Amino acid sequence: MPAEHVAWIGPHTGPFEWVFHSCSQQHLIRQWPDADRWNAESASVRASFSRVVFALPRRDRILVEQINAFQQAEPIVSVCCVLSDLWLGYRRSGATKLLVPGFYWWNLQDQILPWLNQSSPSDSIQLYESKLSSSCDYWQRSYTSSTPQSDRAYTLIMTDNERVASPLIPIMNATGARYEFLHFSSGAPEKQLEQFAGCPVFGAQLARNLKIAMQENLDVTIWWCGGAMETLSLEIVKRDMANRLSQKVCELKRLANFELGWFATLANYEQWRMLREVGFTRLLAQPFRVAGLWADASAFA
């Protein structure tokens, strides 16, 4: 698909940096610092963009009303919002509701990029009509109709409790993807990363699985089902463990090619930034799109 012009309105730092950088690898993006400067552009300039993305770091009732009015006036224009953590729970609050797709920053790979990659104007029309009849949650719900079938997909799930990964299992069963669990001895995320980086027994088991996958020419994804760390624990991991984690990922990459992802109950940007630096390339947090499990995320790191 050829690159398309995308208007990005709002900041592109902090959690938005990952989204902006990744989207710019696939699309031509021009950025405006705020909605006022975007609205000051001529109608012809605004009309030259096929996608409009508003980055919203905080709840702003007036801006939400402006975005809703813009979408209602031009329903065929593809408009979405990328939200920070401060928007958590906004659909349950009494605040003014967004009438356009609203994605959290961690929905980049399974929702934002697929939304940007809609192939034709008819997709925008279908999205608009669908959201009107589904309480504005169309883009939040998982779908299965377009889930790829893959007999070469192989997933390793690292967790201390298989129930944590239960949302992944029906999807892999439906697609025929093979999967196995590797069990941590602790539920603390910092202890799990320590075991991943340095435990000989856990490392040998992981290496054995990867060698088998390489021999069978499988497409491997490793998901770490880890929780968000407390600030102090995260700082200790970054200081004392980041190099070992990076070295471990490089060591495993010599055995087989794989994508390493974080399946998060609740994503934390500072933790995700650290994980990206040591070799993680995928992030998945509920609610997610099924296709995001097998999308090629290598270019999004």
Helices and strands as residue ranges (DSSP letters): E 5-9, H 15-24, E 28-32, H 35-39, H 43-47, E 51-56, H 61-73, E 78-83, G 85-87, G 90-92, E 102-104, G 105-107, I 108-112, H 113-116, H 121-132, G 138-140, E 153-159, G 162-165, H 169-175, E 178-183, H 189-198, H 200-215, E 219-224, H 231-240, H 242-253, E 258-264, H 269-278, E 282-285, G 290-293, G 298-300
